[in-house]
Amino acid sequence: MNDASTNDAANWRSGKGHRDENFPVASWLIHRRCRGPILAFYNFVRTADDIADHATLPAEQKLALLDRLDAGLLGRNDEDAVAVRLRSELATRKLSPKHAQDLLAAFKLDVTKLRYRDWDDLIGYCSLSAMPVGRFVCDVHGESRAVWPANDALCAALQIINHLQDCKSDYLNLDRVYVPLDALAAAGVTVEALGEARASTALLACLHKLADRTERLLSESDVFSKLIEDWRLGLEVSVINTLAHRLTRVLMARDPLCDPVHLKMPAIAGLTLVGAIVGASRRLSRRLSATARKPRGA
């Protein structure tokens, strides 16, 4: 953490940057004209997320800092550089602050809500914590809202993948459990089982079942890259979708309590290439289909 002698919320950052995320953020595939607002959004969101996840900050202070970031986003103060920067980018591009505000609402839930009743309750959280990220990126690129259902499926799946990967550390470090309580109950285990050195047979079956359900949710986003007008964004989405499918399959085979579910660089590089090729193929297929449907002489 940075020196907290100043009042800027960024002093509570963990040090994690956009290159440290599990999935690409404003990668080289994204046109440089779009990277500025995306990175401004990322830095705002990362700051807020790190505040919500801070191990020693009292809950009241976390909520106060998140409220201050919201006020800065809306132009009511200039105390936090990340809020000022994002506010400027939004104004320049005439974009709404709603997606960033939805993320702030999710981080407030992280402070105040430590358990999730069932899958629908978890998806409700993802509608604030994950879906707005992709929607913002689509808005920056001028994409139609018609892509939102596919975006929402992808973003929710990415969020749940992270929840399953980190279920042990979330429980031990933050007493936060995203694994739905009804799924644990159906398996005959309690949340305390998430803190064990290894998952019991029952817990492992529960986690694998959730990974399988996440894979099915992710499949709803397979058309996403094909629906996107911006070809560079379409390729990045295809890459992310490919990486996510690999991770859900890994989660269906491993014990995340003792076997880290993270892809190594050679695998990431290979899957990135595969995702880019698949994305390019889908876009070519879309173009050929459009050409075939076009009346002769038009």
C-alpha positions as CSV (number, residue, x, y, z in Angstrom):
1,M,0.0,0.0,0.0
2,N,1.1,3.5,-0.7
3,D,1.9,6.1,2.0
4,A,-1.5,6.9,3.5
5,S,-0.5,10.4,4.8
6,T,-2.5,12.0,2.0
7,N,-6.2,11.7,1.7
8,D,-6.4,10.2,-1.7
9,A,-8.4,6.9,-1.9
10,A,-5.7,5.5,-4.1
11,N,-3.5,5.2,-1.0
12,W,-5.5,2.2,-0.1
13,R,-4.6,0.4,-3.4
14,S,-3.2,-3.1,-3.1
15,G,-0.6,-2.5,-5.8
16,K,-2.5,-4.7,-8.3
17,G,-2.6,-3.3,-11.8
18,H,-4.5,-4.0,-15.0
19,R,-1.7,-6.4,-16.2
20,D,-2.2,-8.5,-13.1
21,E,-5.8,-9.5,-13.7
22,N,-6.8,-13.0,-14.7
23,F,-8.3,-11.7,-18.0
24,P,-7.1,-9.0,-20.5
25,V,-7.9,-5.4,-19.7
26,A,-7.4,-2.9,-22.5
27,S,-4.9,-5.2,-24.2
28,W,-3.1,-4.5,-27.5
29,L,-6.1,-5.8,-29.3
30,I,-8.1,-2.7,-28.2
31,H,-7.7,0.4,-30.3
32,R,-5.6,3.0,-28.5
33,R,-8.5,5.6,-28.8
34,C,-10.5,3.4,-26.4
35,R,-7.8,2.5,-24.0
36,G,-7.8,5.8,-22.1
37,P,-11.4,5.6,-20.8
38,I,-11.2,1.8,-20.2
39,L,-8.0,2.3,-18.1
40,A,-9.6,5.2,-16.2
41,F,-12.6,3.1,-15.5
42,Y,-10.3,0.2,-14.4
43,N,-8.2,2.4,-12.0
44,F,-11.4,3.8,-10.5
45,V,-12.9,0.4,-10.0
46,R,-9.7,-1.2,-8.8
47,T,-9.3,1.5,-6.2
48,A,-12.8,1.0,-4.9
49,D,-12.4,-2.8,-5.0
50,D,-9.2,-2.7,-3.0
51,I,-10.9,-0.5,-0.4
52,A,-13.7,-2.9,0.0
53,D,-11.2,-5.8,0.3
54,H,-8.8,-4.1,2.7
55,A,-8.0,-6.4,5.6
56,T,-7.7,-3.7,8.4
57,L,-9.9,-0.8,7.3
58,P,-13.1,-0.6,9.5
59,A,-16.3,-1.1,7.6
60,E,-17.5,2.4,8.3
61,Q,-14.4,3.9,6.8
62,K,-14.7,1.7,3.7
63,L,-18.2,2.8,3.1
64,A,-17.2,6.5,3.6
65,L,-14.4,6.2,1.1
66,L,-16.7,4.5,-1.4
67,D,-19.3,7.3,-0.9
68,R,-16.5,9.9,-1.5
69,L,-15.5,8.2,-4.7
70,D,-19.1,8.3,-5.9
71,A,-19.3,12.0,-5.0
72,G,-16.1,12.6,-6.9
73,L,-17.4,10.8,-9.9
74,L,-20.4,13.1,-10.0
75,G,-18.3,16.3,-9.6
76,R,-19.2,17.0,-6.0
77,N,-15.5,16.9,-4.9
78,D,-12.0,16.6,-6.4
79,E,-10.4,14.6,-3.6
80,D,-9.6,11.5,-5.5
81,A,-7.6,11.5,-8.7
82,V,-9.1,8.3,-10.0
83,A,-12.6,9.8,-9.7
84,V,-11.5,13.1,-11.4
85,R,-9.9,11.2,-14.2
86,L,-12.8,9.0,-14.9
87,R,-15.3,11.9,-14.6
88,S,-13.2,13.7,-17.3
89,E,-13.2,10.8,-19.6
90,L,-16.9,10.3,-19.2
91,A,-17.6,13.9,-19.9
92,T,-15.4,13.9,-23.0
93,R,-17.2,10.9,-24.5
94,K,-20.6,11.8,-23.2
95,L,-20.9,8.6,-21.2
96,S,-23.0,7.9,-18.2
97,P,-21.5,7.3,-14.7
98,K,-24.1,4.5,-14.1
99,H,-21.8,1.6,-14.8
100,A,-19.2,2.9,-12.3
101,Q,-21.9,3.6,-9.8
102,D,-23.2,0.0,-10.1
103,L,-19.7,-1.2,-9.3
104,L,-19.6,1.0,-6.2
105,A,-22.9,-0.5,-5.1
106,A,-21.3,-4.0,-5.5
107,F,-18.3,-3.0,-3.4
108,K,-20.6,-1.7,-0.7
109,L,-22.3,-5.1,-0.7
110,D,-18.8,-6.6,-0.2
111,V,-18.5,-4.6,3.0
112,T,-22.0,-5.4,4.3
113,K,-23.1,-8.7,2.8
114,L,-21.0,-11.8,3.5
115,R,-23.2,-14.6,2.3
116,Y,-25.3,-15.4,-0.7
117,R,-28.5,-17.4,-0.5
118,D,-28.6,-19.2,-3.9
119,W,-27.5,-18.9,-7.5
120,D,-30.1,-16.2,-8.3
121,D,-28.8,-14.1,-5.3
122,L,-25.3,-14.5,-6.6
123,I,-26.3,-13.5,-10.2
124,G,-28.0,-10.5,-8.7
125,Y,-24.6,-9.5,-7.1
126,C,-22.9,-10.1,-10.5
127,S,-25.4,-7.7,-12.1
128,L,-23.7,-5.0,-10.1
129,S,-20.1,-6.4,-9.8
130,A,-19.4,-7.8,-13.2
131,M,-21.9,-7.0,-16.0
132,P,-21.4,-3.2,-15.8
133,V,-17.7,-3.7,-16.7
134,G,-18.4,-5.2,-20.1
135,R,-21.3,-2.9,-20.7
136,F,-19.0,0.1,-20.1
137,V,-16.4,-1.3,-22.6
138,C,-19.2,-1.8,-25.1
139,D,-20.4,1.8,-24.6
140,V,-16.9,3.1,-25.1
141,H,-16.8,1.3,-28.5
142,G,-20.3,2.5,-29.4
143,E,-21.8,-1.0,-29.5
144,S,-25.6,-1.6,-29.4
145,R,-27.3,-2.7,-26.3
146,A,-28.4,-5.7,-28.2
147,V,-25.1,-7.3,-27.2
148,W,-25.8,-6.9,-23.5
149,P,-27.3,-10.3,-22.8
150,A,-24.2,-12.1,-24.2
151,N,-22.0,-9.6,-22.4
152,D,-23.8,-10.2,-19.1
153,A,-23.4,-14.0,-19.4
154,L,-19.7,-13.6,-20.0
155,C,-19.1,-11.1,-17.2
156,A,-21.1,-13.1,-14.7
157,A,-19.3,-16.3,-15.6
158,L,-15.9,-14.5,-15.2
159,Q,-16.9,-13.2,-11.8
160,I,-18.1,-16.7,-10.6
161,I,-14.9,-18.2,-11.9
162,N,-13.0,-15.8,-9.6
163,H,-15.3,-16.7,-6.7
164,L,-14.6,-20.4,-7.1
165,Q,-10.8,-19.9,-7.6
166,D,-10.6,-17.7,-4.4
167,C,-13.3,-19.4,-2.3
168,K,-10.8,-20.4,0.4
169,S,-8.9,-17.1,0.7
170,D,-12.2,-15.1,0.6
171,Y,-13.5,-17.1,3.5
172,L,-10.3,-17.1,5.6
173,N,-9.2,-13.5,5.0
174,L,-12.6,-11.7,4.7
175,D,-15.2,-14.1,6.0
176,R,-16.8,-13.6,2.7
177,V,-18.6,-16.6,1.0
178,Y,-19.9,-16.4,-2.5
179,V,-20.5,-20.1,-2.8
180,P,-24.3,-20.2,-2.5
181,L,-25.5,-21.4,0.9
182,D,-28.2,-23.7,-0.6
183,A,-25.5,-25.4,-2.7
184,L,-23.4,-26.0,0.4
185,A,-26.5,-27.2,2.3
186,A,-27.5,-29.6,-0.5
187,A,-24.0,-31.1,-0.3
188,G,-24.3,-31.5,3.5
189,V,-21.4,-29.1,4.3
190,T,-21.1,-25.7,6.0
191,V,-19.1,-22.6,5.1
192,E,-16.4,-23.7,7.6
193,A,-15.4,-26.5,5.1
194,L,-14.0,-23.8,2.8
195,G,-11.2,-23.2,5.3
196,E,-9.9,-26.7,5.3
197,A,-6.6,-27.8,3.7
198,R,-8.4,-29.9,1.2
199,A,-12.0,-30.1,0.1
200,S,-14.0,-33.0,1.3
201,T,-15.6,-35.3,-1.2
202,A,-18.9,-33.6,-0.6
203,L,-17.5,-30.0,-0.9
204,L,-15.5,-30.9,-4.0
205,A,-18.7,-32.3,-5.7
206,C,-20.5,-29.0,-4.8
207,L,-17.7,-26.8,-6.3
208,H,-17.5,-29.0,-9.4
209,K,-21.2,-28.7,-9.9
210,L,-21.0,-24.9,-9.6
211,A,-18.2,-24.9,-12.1
212,D,-20.3,-26.9,-14.5
213,R,-23.2,-24.5,-14.1
214,T,-20.8,-21.6,-14.7
215,E,-19.6,-23.3,-17.9
216,R,-23.2,-23.5,-19.1
217,L,-23.7,-19.8,-18.3
218,L,-20.4,-19.0,-20.2
219,S,-21.7,-20.9,-23.3
220,E,-24.5,-18.3,-23.5
221,S,-21.7,-15.8,-24.4
222,D,-20.1,-17.8,-27.2
223,V,-22.0,-15.6,-29.8
224,F,-20.8,-12.4,-28.1
225,S,-17.7,-11.8,-30.3
226,K,-19.7,-12.4,-33.4
227,L,-22.3,-9.8,-32.4
228,I,-19.8,-7.0,-31.8
229,E,-19.3,-4.4,-34.6
230,D,-15.7,-3.4,-33.6
231,W,-13.5,-6.1,-34.9
232,R,-10.7,-5.5,-32.4
233,L,-13.0,-5.7,-29.5
234,G,-14.6,-8.8,-31.0
235,L,-11.2,-10.5,-31.0
236,E,-10.5,-9.5,-27.4
237,V,-13.9,-10.9,-26.3
238,S,-13.2,-14.1,-28.2
239,V,-9.9,-14.4,-26.3
240,I,-11.5,-13.8,-23.0
241,N,-14.2,-16.3,-23.7
242,T,-11.7,-19.0,-24.7
243,L,-9.6,-18.4,-21.5
244,A,-12.8,-18.6,-19.4
245,H,-13.9,-21.9,-20.9
246,R,-10.4,-23.3,-20.1
247,L,-10.7,-22.2,-16.5
248,T,-14.2,-23.6,-15.9
249,R,-12.9,-26.9,-17.2
250,V,-10.0,-26.8,-14.9
251,L,-12.3,-25.9,-12.0
252,M,-14.4,-28.9,-12.8
253,A,-11.3,-31.2,-12.3
254,R,-9.4,-29.6,-9.5
255,D,-9.7,-28.8,-5.8
256,P,-9.4,-25.0,-5.5
257,L,-8.7,-25.3,-1.8
258,C,-5.3,-26.9,-2.4
259,D,-4.6,-26.7,-6.1
260,P,-4.3,-23.2,-7.5
261,V,-6.6,-22.7,-10.5
262,H,-4.6,-20.3,-12.5
263,L,-3.3,-20.6,-16.1
264,K,0.5,-20.4,-16.7
265,M,1.9,-18.0,-19.3
266,P,2.5,-20.7,-22.0
267,A,-1.1,-21.8,-21.7
268,I,-2.4,-18.2,-21.7
269,A,-0.4,-17.4,-24.8
270,G,-1.6,-20.5,-26.6
271,L,-5.3,-19.9,-25.7
272,T,-5.0,-16.2,-26.6
273,L,-3.9,-17.3,-30.1
274,V,-6.7,-19.8,-30.3
275,G,-9.2,-17.3,-29.1
276,A,-8.0,-14.7,-31.7
277,I,-8.2,-17.2,-34.5
278,V,-11.7,-18.4,-33.4
279,G,-12.8,-14.8,-33.2
280,A,-11.5,-13.9,-36.6
281,S,-13.1,-17.0,-38.1
282,R,-16.5,-16.1,-36.6
283,R,-16.3,-12.5,-37.9
284,L,-15.3,-13.8,-41.4
285,S,-18.3,-16.2,-41.3
286,R,-20.6,-13.3,-40.3
287,R,-19.3,-11.2,-43.2
288,L,-19.7,-14.0,-45.7
289,S,-23.2,-14.6,-44.5
290,A,-24.1,-10.9,-44.8
291,T,-22.7,-10.9,-48.3
292,A,-24.6,-14.0,-49.3
293,R,-27.9,-12.4,-48.1
294,K,-27.2,-9.2,-50.0
295,P,-29.4,-9.0,-53.2
296,R,-27.5,-9.1,-56.4
297,G,-26.8,-5.7,-57.9
298,A,-27.4,-4.0,-54.6
